[in-house]
Amino acid sequence: MTSTVFSSGTVITAPWLNDVNTKTYADTSNTVAYQPAGTGAVATTVQTKLRESVSVLDFGADPSFTAAVNAAAFQAAWTASNPKAVLVPAGTYLFTGTVTGKFYSFGAVTISGGTVTSITNLVP
């Protein structure tokens, strides 16, 4: 493929499209360096930096999802993170039942229709 026609009618013609469509790209996050700013900061990898915290969003929680999805997401996040607390981004989460674990947020969190034990609000 050397060209692509978009629904707007725009045509892109470029030989590199052939290369993009035939290549397989590997995950290199475990080899890409991450250097935090500041004196004395310790270098690590992008993969290690991204795994420093777990969010319920990593497991599918979303205020617009169904009850079962949010409850399952909270439980899966806690299972993966235990014993470290799990981030719950601000919002309203609708689910039934009780999820037990350690959770924290930097904003207002509303649990509607169910219960989550131990959410600590870290708003300054």
C-alpha positions as CSV (number, residue, x, y, z in Angstrom):
1,M,0.0,0.0,0.0
2,T,1.5,3.3,-1.0
3,S,-1.5,5.6,-0.5
4,T,-4.5,5.9,1.8
5,V,-7.8,7.8,1.0
6,F,-9.6,9.1,4.1
7,S,-13.3,9.6,4.3
8,S,-12.7,13.3,4.0
9,G,-11.2,12.7,0.5
10,T,-7.7,13.5,1.7
11,V,-5.1,11.2,0.0
12,I,-1.7,10.4,1.6
13,T,0.8,9.0,-0.8
14,A,4.0,7.8,0.7
15,P,6.2,4.7,0.2
16,W,6.8,4.5,4.0
17,L,3.2,3.3,4.4
18,N,4.3,-0.1,3.0
19,D,6.9,-0.3,5.8
20,V,4.5,0.7,8.5
21,N,1.9,-1.9,7.4
22,T,4.4,-4.8,7.2
23,K,6.4,-4.3,10.4
24,T,5.9,-5.8,13.8
25,Y,6.9,-3.6,16.7
26,A,8.0,-5.0,20.0
27,D,7.3,-3.6,23.5
28,T,10.5,-1.9,24.5
29,S,9.3,-0.2,27.7
30,N,11.6,-2.4,29.8
31,T,14.6,-1.1,27.9
32,V,13.7,2.6,27.5
33,A,15.4,4.7,30.2
34,Y,13.5,7.2,32.4
35,Q,15.5,9.9,34.2
36,P,13.6,12.0,36.7
37,A,14.4,15.6,37.0
38,G,16.4,16.9,39.9
39,T,19.6,16.4,41.7
40,G,20.1,13.0,43.1
41,A,17.2,11.5,41.0
42,V,17.7,7.8,40.2
43,A,17.3,6.5,36.6
44,T,15.0,3.6,36.0
45,T,13.0,2.2,33.0
46,V,9.7,3.5,31.6
47,Q,8.1,0.1,32.5
48,T,9.2,0.3,36.1
49,K,8.0,3.9,36.4
50,L,4.6,3.1,35.0
51,R,4.2,0.2,37.3
52,E,4.8,2.3,40.5
53,S,1.1,2.7,41.0
54,V,-2.1,0.9,40.1
55,S,-5.4,2.6,39.2
56,V,-8.9,1.1,39.1
57,L,-9.0,2.6,35.5
58,D,-6.2,0.1,34.6
59,F,-8.8,-2.6,35.2
60,G,-11.8,-1.1,33.4
61,A,-13.5,1.0,36.1
62,D,-15.4,4.0,34.6
63,P,-18.3,6.0,35.9
64,S,-20.3,5.2,32.7
65,F,-19.9,1.4,32.9
66,T,-22.3,-1.1,34.5
67,A,-22.3,-2.1,38.1
68,A,-20.6,-5.4,37.6
69,V,-17.7,-3.9,35.6
70,N,-16.8,-1.3,38.3
71,A,-17.0,-3.8,41.2
72,A,-14.9,-6.3,39.3
73,A,-12.4,-3.5,38.3
74,F,-12.0,-2.4,41.9
75,Q,-11.5,-5.9,43.1
76,A,-9.0,-6.8,40.3
77,A,-7.0,-3.6,41.0
78,W,-6.8,-4.4,44.7
79,T,-5.8,-8.0,44.0
80,A,-3.0,-6.8,41.7
81,S,-1.7,-4.1,44.0
82,N,-2.1,-5.6,47.5
83,P,-0.7,-4.5,49.9
84,K,-0.2,-1.1,48.2
85,A,-3.2,1.2,48.0
86,V,-5.0,1.6,44.6
87,L,-5.7,5.0,43.0
88,V,-9.3,5.8,42.4
89,P,-9.6,8.9,40.1
90,A,-12.3,11.4,41.1
91,G,-15.8,10.6,39.9
92,T,-18.9,8.6,40.7
93,Y,-18.7,4.8,40.5
94,L,-21.9,2.8,40.4
95,F,-21.8,-0.8,41.5
96,T,-23.4,-3.3,43.9
97,G,-21.8,-5.2,46.7
98,T,-18.8,-4.5,48.8
99,V,-15.1,-4.3,47.8
100,T,-12.6,-4.5,50.6
101,G,-9.1,-3.1,50.1
102,K,-7.0,0.0,50.4
103,F,-7.8,2.8,47.9
104,Y,-6.9,6.5,47.7
105,S,-7.9,9.5,45.6
106,F,-6.8,13.0,45.0
107,G,-10.4,14.2,44.4
108,A,-14.0,13.6,45.3
109,V,-15.1,10.0,44.9
110,T,-18.7,8.8,45.2
111,I,-19.5,5.2,45.5
112,S,-23.2,4.7,44.5
113,G,-25.1,1.5,45.1
114,G,-22.3,-0.3,46.9
115,T,-19.5,0.0,49.3
116,V,-15.7,0.3,49.1
117,T,-13.8,0.1,52.4
118,S,-11.0,2.4,53.2
119,I,-10.8,5.2,50.5
120,T,-8.4,7.9,51.7
121,N,-8.8,11.3,50.1
122,L,-5.4,12.9,49.6
123,V,-6.6,16.3,48.4
124,P,-4.1,18.9,49.8
